[in-house]
Amino acid sequence: MDHVKRLFDIPRHQLKSYPKDDMLTSKVNGKWVPWSTAKAIEHAEWFSKGLLELGISKGDKIAMISNNRPEWNIADMGILQIGAVDVPVYPTASEKDYEFIFNDAEVKICLVSGKELYDKVMLIRDKVPSMKEIYSFDPIEGVKSWNEILEKGKSASSNREAELKSTMESISEDDLATLIYTSGTTGVPKGVMLTHKNLVCNAIACISRLPVDSKGRSLSFLPICHVYERMIHYLYMITGVSIYFAESIDTVGDNLKEVKPQVFVAVPRLLEKVYDKIIAKGTDLSGIKKKLFFWAVDLGMQYEPGNRNNWWYRFRLKIARKLIFSKWQEALGGNVLAVASGGAALQPRLARIFLAAGIPVMEGYGLTETSPVIAVNCEKNDGVRIGTVGRVLDNVEVMIAQDGEILVKGPSVMKGYYKRPDATAETIDADGWLHTGDIGELVEGQFIRITDRKKEIFKTSGGKYIAPQPMENKFKESRFVEQVMIIGEGQKFPAALIVPAFVVVKEWGARHGHHFSSNEEMANSPVVKARIMQDIEEFNKDFGNWEQVKKIALLPQEFTILSGEMTPTLKLKRKFILEKYKDVVNGIYAE
């Protein structure tokens, strides 16, 4: 891999080592349409020359706001090949964030996927003096198409060809490749500066953790503007894994069955929903089928990786996999060798049940600032420990500070925050250690267990510290709990704001003679509250007296990105939620 130094070296490595007919594939008018490695590289070169024709030069910033699609990857390569910097932005980010990011990065051109995002960008266009033009991947009447840039490059003179060649040769692995703005649970977004080396080193270090080779397929549906999905794309390309794009988050179930991938990336929230759906189906069964289903689930909950269960357990698991779990596998396409889970904490019981079912959910950990992977579980070399985020990567150093904070060093640590030397100095100390803001410990000296976010730990009025994340993770084990946030800073005791799992509650209510017509009715029902509190009191036994949740309030709406309670990476915006529901919170503590 010595010849792969810059991100645009990766597709060329694929072309030389395992050229693909389906490097990138998406659905167009109901049919899967592939791009070969050679075609993708050719179009990326046209795009590069087209940008040069438009006067874009080294260091210029280009924003991309789009769903996952081959055009994203091709534009990405085209931008990087001329030393320009791409700025991926979440489609779900607010107009205010668009305005801040575009001005902070001094964006010259913006690429959008289609009409809806074009209209959103147009709302702030007049407030961004640096932006010259907006181009769209989808055809929109009266709007410039990205094809115009491709055509410019395709018909450019041989001088442009020579210019592109010399520009590519001049780009160093230490040059800035991308600016990724972290959504931040507080304050304005910060632009994380990642170099070619940062991302290339992280992709190469993850090769040994990927259980598929150049014959494998992946399905992509997590936003590619997220550093995790993006680095994984570079990893797929470098190993020759074909990338298939799901049509949308709503079609993932169907697309998994069509593509039958060996690997895909998911967030815990999605895995929780898959599990809840499976359990709901099991609940609908009757008689012997239902008994068998829940026998298999109970068996799965006792699973230990690395052949740590005895022969009698393994014998029964074989039967459970054949009779029950094989159907779970089929729902994910039947070929899955790894589901990489990241972005938030995964409930250990979910990891356990999926592993038992022969669906290797591998939890990993990282930050945008570390390009991103720091550690990840992997079935090779007895590399799975449930409840940890896996073994530290070979080229990353991890140290636990005196206060328990996880510190990281290595070639994938960012260059710093764009135009923010103050914030950079706060995050990377004089010895080069990046302070993650996460509290954790090393298990067996090499597996990381995260116990909380440093900034999220709070004190009750009695001076006792509360770490909300482990508690939230535990409470979500109740089938009646969809989302939860632990509160109680400066108060006598901790309480919980809970979004009920409305589908489960409705079905449970019907069976017990309680018929609900709306989410509001369920959230206001004393019967539902009492049933959920029953589970909370059971889980409270796992925590110290001072940590135990004394009261709960049920909320009638889910926390979402659009309504502002979650960041694009699905982390809770605690301050925002406390402000939004301050009357509810005051009600809890007023009594």
Summary of the structure (lengths in Angstrom):
residues: 591
radius of gyration: 24.7
end to end distance: 64.5
largest distance: 78.1
contacts: 1981
relative contact order: 0.08
helix: 43%
strand: 21%
